[in-house]
Amino acid sequence: MFDKNAPQAAGAVINDPIKSDVLIDVQQISKIYHEGQENEVRALNHVSLTVQNGEFLCILGQSGSGKSTLMNILGCLDIPTYGSYYLNGQAVSDMKPSVLSGIRNREIGFVFQGFNLIPALTALENVELPLIYRGMGREERRQLALDALTAVGLAHRTDHRPGEMSGGQQQRVAIARAVATKPPIIMADEPTGNLDSVSGQEIMEQLYTLNTKGTSIILITHDNRLAQMAQRIITLQDGRIISDTQKREESGI
């Protein structure tokens, strides 16, 4: 699946196992829609990056920059047209959808702008869902869900449904759902986009706290102010990385 026409950096190595401290290794990935047709769209264009275990990384870019496409590939929601992707040493670029689904359930927790909670379920039941998909028994999954809700300060709202909670509380339920399976990675796609500034700050504090405990955070946003809270900022424009900035000091909220 490697693009033979892609420009290669000197000394670049493709398809070799990654080092143990590297969580994500992406080399020369491109994502092309309607390839070879008049309406061809190159959403990503020869993107390469690595992410270390425990990093707080922000992917920054405006609408149309390719950041959501990149998140979908990093989150195993999609596969690249060309290039290679290793997650924890596993080559995922050519995996079947069923295998990718299993990786998402084990390795990645998602937090979306729209919360994506099921209205008819309580907070506790929403958090339990990914644990059900994992085949976990009722008693074990309920305890993990309770622990996750307690960690985000919602132990007193376990029986409330999304419509009975504020936007900030709903997003904290979404974070609890993402961390209940104890994944090594949390991917947060515009997690404060539907929140007021106070609630948004609380959500960023939750993500920062998770990172201090060892969880790798990948934040996708168009907001430069939010990006400054990350340790490292990758800026996308027209499907390419135009800057990769490592902050000198550890970020804080």
N, C-alpha and C positions, 0 to 999 in steps of 0.2 A: 504493500500500500504506500510505499515511499515514492515521492515525486522526483523522478530522475532529473527534472529540469530545475529543481529548487537550488538556489545558491547555498553553498555550504561554507560554514566558517572553518578557518584553518584548524586542523586537528580535531574536528567534530567527530564524535563516534555515535553511530546510530545502532539501536537494537542491542546494546550491551547492557547487562544488569547494572542497576544503579547502586550507589553506595548506601550503606545502611542508614545514614543520617539524612538521606534524600527521600522525601515522601512522594513527590511528584516530579517526573522528568518528561518534558514535552520537547520533541525535536522536529522542527520544520513542518509543523502541521498547517494544513490549509483546509478550509471548508468552502466548497463550491456548490452552489445550487444551480440546477439546470445547466450542468456542464456541457459545453460545446454548442449550446443553443444561443439564439439571438438575445434572449433575456438572461444570460448567465450572470450570476452574482457571486463574487468572491468575498465571502463574509470574513474569512481569515486568510492571511497571506504569509506563509512561511514563518509562523510564530514558534519561537523556542524559549523555554524557561524551565527553571527548576525551583521547587519549593522545599524548604527544609522542614523536618519535624519540629513542631512547636512554633512555627512562624505565624505572625499576624500580617497577612498580605492583603493589600487593596488592589483591585483591578479597576482603574479609573478611566472613564471615557464618556463622551456624549452619546446621544441616541444615534445608532447606526455605526458606531465605532467597532463593533464586533465583540463587546464585552459579554453580552448575554450568550452569544454563540460559544465563546470560550468557556464560560461557566458551564454550559450544557455539556461540553466535551469533558471538562475536568470532573464534572459531577456524574459522568457515565450516563447522561441522559441522551447523548448523541455520540456519534463517532466521526473522526475527521475523514475528509476525502483522501488526503495524503498525509504522510508523516507518521511518527511513532509517539505513543503515550504509554509510559510506565507508571503504575501506581503501586507503591510498596514493592517494587521489583517485578510486578506482574504486567506483562504486555497486554493492554486492554484494547488497543486500536482495532483488532480484528475479532473481538469476542462477540458471541451471539447475544441477542437481547435478553435471553433468560439468565445468562451468566452475568451480564451487566446489572440486571435487577438484583441479583444476590450480592454483588459488590456494593451497590448503593445501600442495601439494607444493613450491611456489616460495617462499611467503612466511612459512610458519609451521612451527615445530618444536614437537612435543608431548612432554611428560614427564608420565606418569601415575603415580598411587600404586601401581598394580599392575605396573609395569615394562612389561608388554605385549611381552615378548620371546618369540620362537619357540623353544621348548625344544630342538628338533632341530638348530638352527643354531648355529654358533659366534658368538662376540662379533663377529668381523669380518663374518660373513655377515649378522648382524642389522643392523649399521650400514650395510651396503651396500644393504639393501632399498629405501629411498626413492630411492636413486640409480638402481637398476634401473628403478623405475617412471618415472623421469625419462628413461629411454632412453639412459643414459650407457654408454659402452664399458667393458669389464671392467677394463682397465689403469687408466683414469682414476678409476673409482669405487673400486677397491681402494686406490689411493693416498690418496684423500680419506678413506676409512674408516679407514685406518691413521693418518692425521694426526689425525683426530677422537679415536680411542682413545688416541693418545699425549698429546693435550691434556688428557685426563681421568685420566692416569696409569695407563693399562691397556695399554701397548704390549706388556707381557709376558704378557697374558692373551688375546691375539687368537684363539687356537685353542681356548679353553675355552668350553664350553656353559653356559647359565644355571645349570643344576643343579650345576655345579662351582664356582660363585662365591657369595660372600656377598651379602646383600641390598644392601648399600652398593655393591658392585661391579656388581651388576646394574643398579642405578639409574644408575651412571656410564656403563654401556653405553647405557642409554636416552638419557642426555644426549648422548653421542657420536652416536647415531643422529639425534637432533633437530638437532644443529648441523652434521652432515656436508654438508647441502645449502646451508649458509651462509645460513639464513633471517634476515630482519631482526627477527623476533619469536620468542621462546620462550614458550610457555604451559605452566606447570607446575601441575598439578592435584593438590594435597596430595602433593607429591613426597617428603615425609619420613614419610608416614603409616604405612608398613610397616617403618620403620627404627628402630634404637636411637638414642639421643641423639647418640652420637659419629658414627655414619654420617650421621645427619640433618644435623649441623653441617657435615660434609664436603660434602654435596650443596648446602647453602646457600652455602658458600664457592665451589663451582663456578659456581653461578648468578650470584653477585656478581662473580666474575672475568669471566664472559661479558659482564655489563653494563658493566664498566669498559672493555671493548674495543669497546663501541658497540652491542651487541645489546639490543634492548628486551625486558624481562622482565615477564610478567604472571603473578603468583603467585596461585593460588586456594587459600584455606585457611580453616579455622575457628579456627586457633591464633593468638591475639593476640600471643604471643611471637615467632612467625615473622614476623607482619605487621610488627613493629617494625623488621625488617631492610630493609624497602622504603623508598624515598624518598617514596612517596605511598600513602595507604591509603584505599580506598573501602569503606565499610561498607554492606552490604545487609541489609534486614529486610523480610520480607513482600513481596518483589519490588520494593522501592523503595530508592533510595540515601538513607540517613539521615545520612551524613556523608562528606565528601571532604577529607582532611587532607593537606596538603603539609608535609613536615618541613622545618625551617629549614636544617638542615645535611645534607650528603650522608651517606647511611647507610654503615655498614661492618659487617663481621662480627667 
